[in-house]
């Protein structure tokens, strides 16, 4: 199943951080309870990795307030062999 990295951004102030955390906690999605946060390093985003069928399904697990602005990236881990092959052939 494909893996997606979801990035959610919020404003850089304490109230926005609290609201973002509350929104995630009350969303009811088990995916979101595993979010990683960058606020302590002044990067006001959270990231979630999910295994789902497609980007639309990944977007659907988000609270409505974040759905339009979320950055959803399909990610894949390549073996060393596959990376070496890509270097030699210009193919991924």
mmCIF file of the C-alpha atoms, coordinates in Angstrom:
data_MODEL
# 
_entry.id   MODEL 
# 
loop_
_atom_site.group_PDB 
_atom_site.id 
_atom_site.type_symbol 
_atom_site.label_atom_id 
_atom_site.label_alt_id 
_atom_site.label_comp_id 
_atom_site.label_asym_id 
_atom_site.label_entity_id 
_atom_site.label_seq_id 
_atom_site.pdbx_PDB_ins_code 
_atom_site.Cartn_x 
_atom_site.Cartn_y 
_atom_site.Cartn_z 
_atom_site.occupancy 
_atom_site.B_iso_or_equiv 
_atom_site.pdbx_formal_charge 
_atom_site.auth_seq_id 
_atom_site.auth_comp_id 
_atom_site.auth_asym_id 
_atom_site.auth_atom_id 
_atom_site.pdbx_PDB_model_num 
ATOM 1  C CA . UNK A 1 1  ? 0.000   0.000  0.000   1.00 0.00 ? 1  UNK A CA 1 
ATOM 2  C CA . UNK A 1 2  ? 1.362   3.475  -0.793  1.00 0.00 ? 2  UNK A CA 1 
ATOM 3  C CA . UNK A 1 3  ? 2.728   5.642  2.007   1.00 0.00 ? 3  UNK A CA 1 
ATOM 4  C CA . UNK A 1 4  ? 2.042   9.367  2.303   1.00 0.00 ? 4  UNK A CA 1 
ATOM 5  C CA . UNK A 1 5  ? 3.644   12.133 4.322   1.00 0.00 ? 5  UNK A CA 1 
ATOM 6  C CA . UNK A 1 6  ? 1.057   14.705 5.347   1.00 0.00 ? 6  UNK A CA 1 
ATOM 7  C CA . UNK A 1 7  ? 2.214   18.152 6.418   1.00 0.00 ? 7  UNK A CA 1 
ATOM 8  C CA . UNK A 1 8  ? -0.120  20.511 8.272   1.00 0.00 ? 8  UNK A CA 1 
ATOM 9  C CA . UNK A 1 9  ? 0.885   24.078 9.041   1.00 0.00 ? 9  UNK A CA 1 
ATOM 10 C CA . UNK A 1 10 ? -0.510  26.543 11.545  1.00 0.00 ? 10 UNK A CA 1 
ATOM 11 C CA . UNK A 1 11 ? 0.315   30.079 12.654  1.00 0.00 ? 11 UNK A CA 1 
ATOM 12 C CA . UNK A 1 12 ? 3.363   30.759 14.795  1.00 0.00 ? 12 UNK A CA 1 
ATOM 13 C CA . UNK A 1 13 ? 1.789   31.659 18.129  1.00 0.00 ? 13 UNK A CA 1 
ATOM 14 C CA . UNK A 1 14 ? 0.813   29.830 21.306  1.00 0.00 ? 14 UNK A CA 1 
ATOM 15 C CA . UNK A 1 15 ? -2.922  30.038 20.691  1.00 0.00 ? 15 UNK A CA 1 
ATOM 16 C CA . UNK A 1 16 ? -2.586  28.632 17.175  1.00 0.00 ? 16 UNK A CA 1 
ATOM 17 C CA . UNK A 1 17 ? -0.438  25.773 18.503  1.00 0.00 ? 17 UNK A CA 1 
ATOM 18 C CA . UNK A 1 18 ? -3.017  24.964 21.179  1.00 0.00 ? 18 UNK A CA 1 
ATOM 19 C CA . UNK A 1 19 ? -5.840  25.082 18.629  1.00 0.00 ? 19 UNK A CA 1 
ATOM 20 C CA . UNK A 1 20 ? -3.915  22.822 16.222  1.00 0.00 ? 20 UNK A CA 1 
ATOM 21 C CA . UNK A 1 21 ? -3.223  20.259 18.940  1.00 0.00 ? 21 UNK A CA 1 
ATOM 22 C CA . UNK A 1 22 ? -6.836  20.336 20.121  1.00 0.00 ? 22 UNK A CA 1 
ATOM 23 C CA . UNK A 1 23 ? -8.114  19.929 16.553  1.00 0.00 ? 23 UNK A CA 1 
ATOM 24 C CA . UNK A 1 24 ? -5.869  16.920 15.994  1.00 0.00 ? 24 UNK A CA 1 
ATOM 25 C CA . UNK A 1 25 ? -6.746  15.322 19.340  1.00 0.00 ? 25 UNK A CA 1 
ATOM 26 C CA . UNK A 1 26 ? -10.494 15.691 18.836  1.00 0.00 ? 26 UNK A CA 1 
ATOM 27 C CA . UNK A 1 27 ? -10.484 14.528 15.213  1.00 0.00 ? 27 UNK A CA 1 
ATOM 28 C CA . UNK A 1 28 ? -10.964 10.907 16.184  1.00 0.00 ? 28 UNK A CA 1 
ATOM 29 C CA . UNK A 1 29 ? -8.423  9.696  13.619  1.00 0.00 ? 29 UNK A CA 1 
ATOM 30 C CA . UNK A 1 30 ? -5.948  7.167  14.978  1.00 0.00 ? 30 UNK A CA 1 
ATOM 31 C CA . UNK A 1 31 ? -3.496  8.361  12.296  1.00 0.00 ? 31 UNK A CA 1 
ATOM 32 C CA . UNK A 1 32 ? -3.412  11.878 13.687  1.00 0.00 ? 32 UNK A CA 1 
ATOM 33 C CA . UNK A 1 33 ? -2.608  10.844 17.237  1.00 0.00 ? 33 UNK A CA 1 
ATOM 34 C CA . UNK A 1 34 ? 0.816   9.844  15.872  1.00 0.00 ? 34 UNK A CA 1 
ATOM 35 C CA . UNK A 1 35 ? 1.612   13.314 14.527  1.00 0.00 ? 35 UNK A CA 1 
ATOM 36 C CA . UNK A 1 36 ? 5.105   14.731 14.961  1.00 0.00 ? 36 UNK A CA 1 
ATOM 37 C CA . UNK A 1 37 ? 5.309   18.445 15.831  1.00 0.00 ? 37 UNK A CA 1 
ATOM 38 C CA . UNK A 1 38 ? 7.944   21.071 15.036  1.00 0.00 ? 38 UNK A CA 1 
ATOM 39 C CA . UNK A 1 39 ? 6.635   23.895 17.236  1.00 0.00 ? 39 UNK A CA 1 
ATOM 40 C CA . UNK A 1 40 ? 9.415   23.655 19.819  1.00 0.00 ? 40 UNK A CA 1 
ATOM 41 C CA . UNK A 1 41 ? 11.894  24.419 17.038  1.00 0.00 ? 41 UNK A CA 1 
ATOM 42 C CA . UNK A 1 42 ? 9.733   27.315 15.762  1.00 0.00 ? 42 UNK A CA 1 
ATOM 43 C CA . UNK A 1 43 ? 8.518   25.281 12.774  1.00 0.00 ? 43 UNK A CA 1 
ATOM 44 C CA . UNK A 1 44 ? 4.764   25.416 13.241  1.00 0.00 ? 44 UNK A CA 1 
ATOM 45 C CA . UNK A 1 45 ? 3.818   22.282 11.393  1.00 0.00 ? 45 UNK A CA 1 
ATOM 46 C CA . UNK A 1 46 ? 2.967   18.711 12.150  1.00 0.00 ? 46 UNK A CA 1 
ATOM 47 C CA . UNK A 1 47 ? 3.725   15.664 10.052  1.00 0.00 ? 47 UNK A CA 1 
ATOM 48 C CA . UNK A 1 48 ? 1.919   12.367 9.811   1.00 0.00 ? 48 UNK A CA 1 
ATOM 49 C CA . UNK A 1 49 ? 2.873   9.261  7.835   1.00 0.00 ? 49 UNK A CA 1 
ATOM 50 C CA . UNK A 1 50 ? 0.005   7.063  6.705   1.00 0.00 ? 50 UNK A CA 1 
ATOM 51 C CA . UNK A 1 51 ? -0.391  3.961  4.577   1.00 0.00 ? 51 UNK A CA 1 
ATOM 52 C CA . UNK A 1 52 ? -3.484  4.504  2.442   1.00 0.00 ? 52 UNK A CA 1 
ATOM 53 C CA . UNK A 1 53 ? -4.677  3.851  -1.112  1.00 0.00 ? 53 UNK A CA 1 
ATOM 54 C CA . UNK A 1 54 ? -4.232  7.345  -2.544  1.00 0.00 ? 54 UNK A CA 1 
ATOM 55 C CA . UNK A 1 55 ? -3.949  11.073 -1.821  1.00 0.00 ? 55 UNK A CA 1 
ATOM 56 C CA . UNK A 1 56 ? -7.726  11.514 -1.684  1.00 0.00 ? 56 UNK A CA 1 
ATOM 57 C CA . UNK A 1 57 ? -7.987  8.906  1.050   1.00 0.00 ? 57 UNK A CA 1 
ATOM 58 C CA . UNK A 1 58 ? -5.086  10.550 2.906   1.00 0.00 ? 58 UNK A CA 1 
ATOM 59 C CA . UNK A 1 59 ? -6.833  13.926 2.694   1.00 0.00 ? 59 UNK A CA 1 
ATOM 60 C CA . UNK A 1 60 ? -10.071 12.391 3.970   1.00 0.00 ? 60 UNK A CA 1 
ATOM 61 C CA . UNK A 1 61 ? -8.526  11.444 7.339   1.00 0.00 ? 61 UNK A CA 1 
ATOM 62 C CA . UNK A 1 62 ? -7.743  15.103 8.063   1.00 0.00 ? 62 UNK A CA 1 
ATOM 63 C CA . UNK A 1 63 ? -9.983  17.474 9.994   1.00 0.00 ? 63 UNK A CA 1 
ATOM 64 C CA . UNK A 1 64 ? -11.910 19.647 7.495   1.00 0.00 ? 64 UNK A CA 1 
ATOM 65 C CA . UNK A 1 65 ? -10.039 22.784 8.569   1.00 0.00 ? 65 UNK A CA 1 
ATOM 66 C CA . UNK A 1 66 ? -6.768  21.301 7.233   1.00 0.00 ? 66 UNK A CA 1 
ATOM 67 C CA . UNK A 1 67 ? -7.933  19.478 4.108   1.00 0.00 ? 67 UNK A CA 1 
ATOM 68 C CA . UNK A 1 68 ? -7.471  22.283 1.585   1.00 0.00 ? 68 UNK A CA 1 
ATOM 69 C CA . UNK A 1 69 ? -4.025  23.429 2.701   1.00 0.00 ? 69 UNK A CA 1 
ATOM 70 C CA . UNK A 1 70 ? -2.415  20.110 3.631   1.00 0.00 ? 70 UNK A CA 1 
ATOM 71 C CA . UNK A 1 71 ? 0.668   19.092 1.695   1.00 0.00 ? 71 UNK A CA 1 
ATOM 72 C CA . UNK A 1 72 ? 0.371   15.398 0.896   1.00 0.00 ? 72 UNK A CA 1 
ATOM 73 C CA . UNK A 1 73 ? 3.391   13.685 -0.624  1.00 0.00 ? 73 UNK A CA 1 
ATOM 74 C CA . UNK A 1 74 ? 3.590   10.086 -1.754  1.00 0.00 ? 74 UNK A CA 1 
ATOM 75 C CA . UNK A 1 75 ? 6.828   8.702  -0.343  1.00 0.00 ? 75 UNK A CA 1 
ATOM 76 C CA . UNK A 1 76 ? 8.737   5.516  -0.963  1.00 0.00 ? 76 UNK A CA 1 
ATOM 77 C CA . UNK A 1 77 ? 11.856  3.965  0.512   1.00 0.00 ? 77 UNK A CA 1 
ATOM 78 C CA . UNK A 1 78 ? 14.333  2.653  -2.033  1.00 0.00 ? 78 UNK A CA 1 
ATOM 79 C CA . UNK A 1 79 ? 16.875  -0.060 -1.410  1.00 0.00 ? 79 UNK A CA 1 
ATOM 80 C CA . UNK A 1 80 ? 20.558  0.727  -1.897  1.00 0.00 ? 80 UNK A CA 1 
ATOM 81 C CA . UNK A 1 81 ? 20.471  -1.466 -4.994  1.00 0.00 ? 81 UNK A CA 1 
ATOM 82 C CA . UNK A 1 82 ? 17.566  0.504  -6.449  1.00 0.00 ? 82 UNK A CA 1 
ATOM 83 C CA . UNK A 1 83 ? 19.293  3.836  -5.720  1.00 0.00 ? 83 UNK A CA 1 
ATOM 84 C CA . UNK A 1 84 ? 22.500  2.642  -7.382  1.00 0.00 ? 84 UNK A CA 1 
ATOM 85 C CA . UNK A 1 85 ? 20.469  1.528  -10.395 1.00 0.00 ? 85 UNK A CA 1 
ATOM 86 C CA . UNK A 1 86 ? 18.811  4.953  -10.594 1.00 0.00 ? 86 UNK A CA 1 
ATOM 87 C CA . UNK A 1 87 ? 22.218  6.681  -10.615 1.00 0.00 ? 87 UNK A CA 1 
ATOM 88 C CA . UNK A 1 88 ? 23.445  4.503  -13.455 1.00 0.00 ? 88 UNK A CA 1 
ATOM 89 C CA . UNK A 1 89 ? 20.319  4.585  -15.621 1.00 0.00 ? 89 UNK A CA 1 
ATOM 90 C CA . UNK A 1 90 ? 18.516  7.873  -14.771 1.00 0.00 ? 90 UNK A CA 1 
ATOM 91 C CA . UNK A 1 91 ? 15.424  5.812  -13.850 1.00 0.00 ? 91 UNK A CA 1 
ATOM 92 C CA . UNK A 1 92 ? 13.696  5.588  -10.501 1.00 0.00 ? 92 UNK A CA 1 
# 
